[in-house]
Amino acid sequence: MIKKIVFFSLFVCLSFTIVGQNKLTATLINNTKVTKADEGALFFVGTRDVNYRFGRRISPHGDCIDVINGYAFVTWYKGGMDQRNLMLSRKNLNSENSSWVTIQFPHQHIGQNGELYKGTGIRGDSHNTAAIGVSTIDNTIHIIYDMHAYRKSALPSVFFNYSVSKKNMAFVPDNEFTSEIFNTKRTYLKEGQNYERLTYPMLHRAEDGSLIVRYRVGGSGNGDILLAHYDGHSWSNNWTYHEGTLELPNRNNMYGGERFLHGKFYSGFSIRYSTNNNTSTSNGYMLNSGLYYAYTNEIPKNQSSQWFDVNNNPISLPIINNIDPTEDPVQIGQPADDFGTASQPRSSNDPAWTVTESGAIHFVTRIDNINVHYYKKVGEDNFSKMAGGSIPNPATRGEMYSYKNHVFMVELLDGKVNIKTTLEGENKWEVIYTGQETVEYEHFDAFVKDDKLYVYLMEDTGDEIVGQGDKRPLYFQEFNLSEKIVQVLLEAEDYSTASADVVIGTNTAASGLKYIDAFRSNQFLEYKFEVSDEGDYDIVLFVAVRNKDDSVMDVEINGQLYEDFLVAKTGDWNIYGENTIQDVRLQQGENTIRLTQKRSLSSELDKIEIFSKSSLANKSVHSMDIDVYPNPSNGIFKCNSSIQNLEYRLENIQGSVLQQGIVHKEGIDFSRYAKGVYLLRISSISEGSLVKKIIIE
């Protein structure tokens, strides 16, 4: 038996067999424990409204990660409830064997309305996140933390909490990274400004190393978003970016955030109306509603910065949202109207969103427990919108990111990190990484810097006992982001031969919308394909397995048997995981793969991708852009493509060549052949080749 090695990578889904398509990959390169063996981070256990308010999560939570100059910075609160100290940990990512070094601050989480601080109660508050940002102008560390709309009169020394390091201390040697590098805690950024009733702080670094802070002033359904700028010397006055403290029925507040991406400052959000929980006056929506988008080409230092809507029309600040969408300058969609199933559609999460280098916009949100995706390429007038299928779930607190022309999103599914991706301007999501460690995680936050993804996680210990379960380990995972080239893609339904009882199913989560349904014991599938060069290749099977155990196949490649190959369970029939056979020797010209299901537990095959291991695979090759239509047809097929001098080859399902020639503008005539299923191979010397299953009726 040949040893089987299973790896998990980041890919993008296509419906054709394509040579030369770039695919995004994410490779886990490091997984370290942030907390020491004898300590853990704060987590709220017990009974809601007795031991904690709102959610159970307090660390890691919010804008709690920054990565800059090869260093990772993370904030957290020390567990358990008798500790609650603010903590800052740092790791030198440039040193392979570096350890996390941690500063413990005197400040302790003050609890719901400060009752832990005042000794009047025992409840923690999940709103009290700790935001961190490093300014590279003066190499200072800024932390804004532990606040939930508090008034100075009630909590004079802790209503607003700000700790900043002394200048040029962010990157000191590990042995100097102590509390001594920080100034005394303050209750203000700039003297004379009002910092009462603030919640949800975030810190964003601009390309010049300066910082933007944002926070909400007010409460749920009735608050404004304020911004301020740090220029390396001092903070500016607060100024209003989004105004929600309006007259009814428009009173609301913003749920979402901002980001510097590709030289611009973007904002993506939903809003929550003040009447959202009243069944008679909720404006039609429960909790959050709508998708909103705006951006500026500047570093927004004050309210006079010029902002634009999705159509690049200038808008004035502050942004004001209205019930009437015709009066709302930045609304791009209303998912509750498009996909809501209840009389008052419900969305409780912030939308996940990103903008790619080329300007494609992607939003994912959740309406009535349905995942919804809105997306638009540059030059397109309207957003496309889809629901269900393999669209990621933003309720896991996943965020969306971009890498070149790929969009990807991090999820936590069954306690494991999952990464899904699609090409920009598309909705062909594919699971491209699933964590394999034995540790299960409770929740996470993520951060992307250049070609790296960082995921900051809390372990799910399963301990729910007050005084024990409130102290849980933290981990930090580092991924490399890159691209590699698919030499061959075989759609599962495009087999050459198969068992008589094989069934092709349809699923919006599948590549090409089709898959092999319930591949059972002793059933087989055989695929014939060609490669241009002899060499070593990786063969990747994309398979869904919902059962509690792994599936088992015999994989035979050109007569070489890979016996009892384990196909990992994915936990869902809509999730197709990758299973890789490495370093398979393929011959120039035609090759054969035969899959035989062994274990009676069924699996569902979506596609097979084949990657060359040679240096030739690193060369950039354009993917083929060809539309074969109509399909099915009476035998006349047209091929719409901008590529010139295309050749074709028609094969029967057994792989025998029936007809070949040059693709003509008027189409290709196969009407003389019997009704049935055939394989049409189209090729170009410069662009590669593809194979598509066609049907003659």
N, C-alpha and C positions, 0 to 999 in steps of 0.2 A: 504494500500500500504506500502510495506517495504521500509525504507529509503535506498537510493542508495549512496554509497561512492565510488568515482573513484580515484584511485591512479595511479602513473606512475613510473615504475621501469625499471632496466637495465637487458635485457635478451639476451640469445644466441639462435639461431634458429636451430632446428633439424627436420629431416623428419619423424622419427618414434615416436610412443608412448613409452616413456621411463620412467622408475622409477629410481630415484637417480641421475639425471644429475645436476651437479652444474651449476648455472646460475648467471651471474654478475648482480648486482643491483646498482643503483645510487640513493641516497635519498637526496633531497634538505633539508639541515638542517638550513640554514641561508641565508637571502638575505638582504643586508644592502646598504644604500646609502653612497657613498664615499664623494660626494660633499655636501656642506651645502645648505640650502634652498635658500639663496640669491646669490649663485654662481654656475657656471657650468664650464665644460671643453671646450677647444678650438675645434672647428669644422669649416671647411672651407665651406662657402656658397658663392653664387654669380655665376660668370661666369668663367669657366676655362680659364686660360691664362690671365685673367684680375684680378680676385681676388685671384687665387691660381694656382699653377702648379701641374701637374701630378694628384694625387688623392685628395680627400676631407678629408681624415682621418689623424689626427695627434695625437689624444689621445682618448682612449688608443691605442697604436700602437708599434709594435716591441717587444723587449725583456724587457717589462715594469713591470713584476711581479717577486717577489722573496718571498718565504715562507720558514722560517727556525726558529727553536726553538720556535714554537708556535706563531710567529708573521708574518703578511702579510705586504709586502711593495709594493706600486704601484707608478708609476710616471705618470705625465700628464702635460699638459700646461693649464694655466688658460684662460677661455674665458671672453670676446670676443677678437676681433682683436686689441682693444685698450689696452689689458692687456698682454696676451701671456706669463706670468711668468712661469718658470719651477716650478713644484709642486711635493712634495713627501709626501705621506700619509702612515700611519702605523696603524695597528690594532692588539691588543692582542687577539688572537683567543682562548686563554685559559680561558679568562674571558667572561662569557656569555653576560654580559651587557656592554662590553667595547665599546667605541666610536672610530671613526677614528680621529686621530690627524694629522695635516697637517703642513708642513713647506713650506713657500713661499720664493723662492730664488729671488734675484734681477735680475737674467738673464731673458731676454725676447726672445722668438723665433725671429730669425733674418730675416726670410723670404727668398724667392728665391734669391740666390746670395747675400744675406745680404741686400736686398733693404729696408726691414722694419727697419733694424738696422741703415742704412745710411740715411734713409728718402728720398730714390729715387723712391719708388714705394709702392704698397699695397699688393703684392702677397705673400701668404704663401706657404710653400713647405712641402709636405707629406713625403719626405725622412728623415726629421730631427727628428728621433725617439730618445727616452731617455731610454737607457739601464741601468738596476740596478742589482747589485750583492752584497751580504753580505759575507765577509770573516769571518769564525768562528775561525780562528787562532788568530786574534787580535780584532774581533768584530767591524770591520769597514764597513761602507756603501760606495759603489762606484757607481757613476752615470756618464755615458759618453753620451753626448747629443748634439743635434742641429748642425748637420754637413752634408754637401752634397758636397764632393769633393772641398772644399774651399782651396785657397792658402793663405799663410801668408801675402804675399805682398798686397793682396786685403783686407783682414780682419785680421789684425795683432793680435787683442785681442780676437777674437771669431771664428777663423777658426777651432779650436778644443777646446772642452769644457769638463772639467773634474772636478767634485767635489767629495771630499772624506772626510768622517768624521774623527774626532779625534779617537784615539784608545779607544776601550771598550765603545763605545757610541751607538751601534746599539740597545741595549735592555734596555736603561735607562727608568725610570718611565715616564709615559705620560707627566707629567708636566715639565719634563726636555727635552723632545723631541722638540727642537727648533733649529733655524738656528745657534745658538751658538755652537752646537756640531760639525759643519762643519768647515774645513779649508777654506782658500781663494781659489776661483776658479783658476784652472791652465789650460794652453794650452798645456800640455804634461803629459804623465805618468812617463816617465823617461827622465831626462835632457840629451840632446845630440842626441835624436832620432828624426826622421822626422815624423811629424803627419799631414802633408799636404795631401789634396785630399782624405780624408777618409770618408766613408759612411757606414751605416748599422752596428753600433756597437752592439755586444752581449757579455754578461758576463755569464760564466758557473762556477759553484762551484764543485770542486773535493771532494772526500770523506775525504781528510785530511783538508778541509776547505780553501785551496788555491783557486785562481781564474784563469781562462783562459779568455782572451779577444780576440775577433776576429773582424775584420772590413775589408771592401774592400778599396783598394787604386786604384784609376783610375775611369773609367766610365763604362756605360752600354756597354757590348760587348767587353770591352778592359780594364780589371782590374785584379789585384791579390788579394788573400785573405791572410791577415797577422794575426799571432797569437802572443801573449805574455803571460807571466806567472807572477802572484803575489804570493809570498811565505809567506806573512804575514809581510814582512818588506819592500820590494821594488819590482818594476816591472822589468822584464827582457827586453832585446832588442826585438824589433819586428823581426819576422822571417817569411819567405814565406812558407805557407802551400799549396796554389794552385796558379799556375802561368797561367795567361790567356793572358798576354801581349806578344803574340807570333807573328811570321810572318804569313801573310795571306796564306792560307784560314783558319788556325786553331785559329786565334785570337778570344778570348771569355772572358766571366767572369761567375762566379759561382752564381747560385740562389738557396739558400737552407740554411742549417745550421748544427750545431753540437750539441751533447748532451752527457752528462754522463748518462749511463744506465747500471745497474747491474755490476758495477765495471769496465766498459770499456768506452772509448770515441769514439763515432760513428759520422760519417759524411754522410749525405744524401742530394743529390742536383740534379738539372738540370743545363744546361749551356746555355748561350746566345751568339751566334756568332756575331761578329762585323758587319757582312753583313746581319743581320737577317731581316732588313726592305727593302732590295733591291730585287725586284722581279726577277732580272736576276742573282744575285750572292748570294742568301740567303742560299746556301748549302742545299736547299730543305725545310727549316723550317722558319716559322715566329715566332719571339720572342724566347721562350725557347724550348729546345729539350733534349731528353735523360733522363735516370735515372742512377745515379752514387752512389756508396757506398764504404766506406772504414772504417777501425777502427784501434785502437791501444789499447793494454792492459795496457799502461802506462798513466800517467799524462803527456801530451805533453808539456814539458818545453822548448824544442828547436827543431831544424830541424833534429837532430840526432835520435829522437824517432823512433821506429820501427812500421811501419804501414802495414796493410794487406788488400787484396782484399776480395771479397765475397767467394772465394774458399780457404781462409786462406793462400794464397801465399804472401810472403813479397813483398812490393813495396817501392820504394824510394821516398823521397820528394825533391822538391815540386811535387804535382800531376799535370800532364799535360794531357789535353784532346786533342784528334785528330779527324779529320773528319773520318778517317779510323778506325772503331771499333776494328779491329784486332790489332791495335797499341795502343789501349786505355786500360789501365790495370784495370780500375774501372767501366766501363760501364756495367750495368746489363740488360738494355733493351732500346728499342727505340720505345716508344708508338706511336710517329707520323707515323712511318712506319707500325706498327701493326694495328692501329685503325684510322689513319687520313683519313678524307673524302675529304679534299681540295687538290688541286695540291701542295700547300705549307702549310702543316698542322700547325695550330696555337695553342700555349699553352702560356698563359700569367702569370700563377701562379707558385709559388714554389711548389714542391711536398710535401705532408704530408707523414710522415713515422715514423715507430717505430721498435724496436727489442724487443722481449719478453724475459723473464727470461731463457727460454730454447734455445733461439737463432733463433726463427722464425722471418723472415724479411717481413715487409709489406710496400708497397708504394701505395699511391693514387695520381693520377694526373688528368689533364683534357685536352683533345685534341679535337679541333673543337666542343666544347660544349658537349663533351661526357666524363662522369666520367669513369676512368680506374683504375683497381686494379691489382698490381703485388704482388705475395706473394710466400713464400717458407719456408718449415719446415727444421729443421736441418736434414742432411742426404740426402735430395733430391738434385738431380743434377741441375735441371732447375727450373726457376720461372714459376708458373702458372700465367695466365693473363686473365682477364675478363673485359668487358665493359658494361656500362649501368645498367639497373635494379635499385636496391636499394643502389648501391655503393655511399658513401657520396661524397659531392661536396667540393673539396678543395678551390674553388674560393670564398667561404664564409670566407676564412682565418681560416678554421678549422684546428686543428692539431690532429695527431694520437698518441695514448698512449696505454700502455699495463698494465694489472693487472692480475698477475698469468698467466694463459693460455688464457686469453681473450684479444682481441684487440678492442679498441673503439675510436670513433672520435666525436668531438663536431662540430655541424653545427649551423647556424642561418637560420631558415626557416620561412618566413612570420613574421619576427620580434620576433620569439620565439627561445629559446635554445632547440635544439634537440640533442640527443645522440644516436648514432648507434653503434652496436657491432657485432662481429663475433668471433668464436673460432680461435685461431692461426692456420695458414696454411689452412684456409677456406675462402670462399667468400659468406657466408650466413648471410648477413647484416640484422639487425633488429632494428627498432626504439625502444629504450628502455626508453626514457624520452622525454616528450614534455612540455615546460613551460606553466603554466596556468595563470600567472599573467596578469593583464590588460595592463601593460607597454609593449610597443614594443621597440625593440633594433635595433640600426643602425649597430653596429659591436662589436667585442669582441677580447680578447686574453685569453688564458687559461694556467693553470699550474697544474701539478700533483706532489704531495708529499706524499709518503707512500700510505695510503688508503684514501686519500682525493683528490678531484678534485676542483679546484678554477677557476671560470669564471668571468672575469673582463669586464664590458659592458658599452657602451654608449647608452643612451636613444635616440630613434628616435622621436623627438618632432614634426617633420613635418614642422617646421618653416624654411623657406628658405629666409627670408628677411635679407639682409646684415645689421649687427649691432644688430640683435636679434637672428637669428638662429645659430650664431657662439658661443653660450654659452649653453651647454647641460649637463644634469645630468649624473653622473657615478654611477654604481652599482657593487657590489661584491657578488657573490654567492658561497656558500660552499656546497659541496656534500660529503656524505659518500659513499665509494666504499666497496662492500662486495659481498658475494655469498650466495645463498640459493638453496635449492634442490627441483627440480620438481618431484612430486610423479607420476603424470600422464600427458601425452601430447596426445591430440586428434587432429589429422589432420582434417581440416574442411571437406575434401572429404571422410573421413572414417566414415560417419554417419551410424546409424543403420536403420533409416527410414527417409523419407523426402517427401515433396510435389512432385507430379509428374513432375512439371515444373522446378524444381531446376536444374541449369546448373553448371557443374564443368569447370572452366577455368584454363588456364596455365599462369604462370607469373614467371620470374626468380627471382623476389623479394619475392615470397611467399615461406614459409616453405614447403619443398617437391615439390616445383615448381607448386603446385596446390592450388586453392582457390574456394570458392563459388562465382560465377559470378552474380552480380546484384540481390542480395537477396531483394525481393520486398514485398510489403504489402500482408499480410496473408500467405505468404510462411512460412514453418516451417522446422526445422532440429532437429532430435533427436539422441542422443548419449548414448550408454550404456558403462559403464566402471566399473572397480573394484578397491577398495582400501583394503589394508590388515588390517587397524585398523579403528574403529569408532572414530570420533573426528571432530574438527573444521578445515576447509580448506578455502583457498582463491581460488576463481575461476576467471581466467583471460581470457577475450575474446580478441583476436587479430583481429582487424577489420579496413579496409580501408573505409573512407567516404570522398569523394572529394567535396561533396555538401557544400553550404555555411552554412547549419544548421546541428545540431547534428541529428543522426538517433535515432530511438526508437524501442526497442524490449520488448516483454514479455519473461522473463527467468523463466522457471519452473524447479526446482531441487527436485526430489523425491516428487513431488506434492506440494511443497512450491512455490508460485508464487511471483516473483519479477516483479511487474507490471510497465510498462512504463520505463524500464531501459534505461537511456541515453547513447548512444554510441558516443563518441566525434569525431568530424570531424578531419581528418588528412590533408586535403587539396590536397591529391594526391592519386590516385588508387594504386600507388606503395609503399605507406607508411601504414603499419599496426600498429595502435596504441593499447596500452593496456587499457582495461576497466575492473576494478576489483570489484567483489562482495566479501565482506569480511565476514569471520566467518560463513561459511555455514556448517551446521552439515551434515556429510556424514556417512552412515552406512557401517559396515564391509561387504565386498562382493560387490554385484552389485548395482550400482547407475545409475540414468538417468538424463540427462539434455535435455530439450526441448527449442529451441529458435524459437520464432515466430516474424516475422517482423511486426511492427505496422504502423509506419509512411511510407507514400508512397515513400519518398526519399530512394533510395536503399543503401545498404551497402554491403561490400564484406568480408566475414569471411575467415581468413587464418587458425587459429588453436585455441585450448583452452588448457591452462596450469592450472594445479591444484597443489597447494602447501599446505603441511600439516602445521598446526600451532603448533603441538606438539613438544616436545623436540627431539623426534625421527627424525625429519626432519633435525636436525643439525648434525646427524651422517654422516660420509663420506661413500658413497655407489658408487661403480664403475658403470659407465654406460655400457650398453650392446653394444658390437660391433658385429653386425650380418648383413650379407648381404643375402637377400632372392632373388633367381634368378632361371631361367629366370622369368620375370613377365611382361606381361602375359605369360602363358605356356599352354601346352596340358594337364596339371594336375600333372606333376612331378615337384616338387620344391626342390631346394637344399638350405641349410642354411650353409653359410660359417662363422665360428666363432672359436675363440680360447677358448671359454668357454665350459667346459665339462658338460655332464649330463643334456642336455637341454630337456625340455618337450614342447609339442605343443598341441594346441586345435583349431580345425577348427569350425567356426561358420558361419551360414548363415547371411544375412543382417539384419534379425529380432532378432539375438542374440541367436538362438537355437544352441546347441552343436551338431555337426554332427560326429566328429571323434576326438580322442585324443590319445596321446601315447608319445613315446620317439623319439627324432630327431636322425636319423641314418645318417652316413656319405654319403651313396649312395642317400639320399634324402627322400622325403615323397610323397606318391602316392595318389593323389586325383582325378585320371582320371575317376573314376566311377561316379563322380558328374556331374550334368548338367552344361553347359556353363553358366557363369555369374560371379558376384562379390561376394567374400567371405571375412571374417575376419580371419586372422591367428594370434593366440596368442602364443608367445614363452616365456617361463619362466625358471628361474634358482633360486634355493633356496637362493644362495649367492648373485646373481647379480640383481634380480628383473625381470621385464617382459616388453614386448613390444607387440604392436598390429600393424599389417600391412595389408592393403587391398590388396588382390591378385585377379587376374582375370584368370579364366579357359576358354580357347578358344576352 
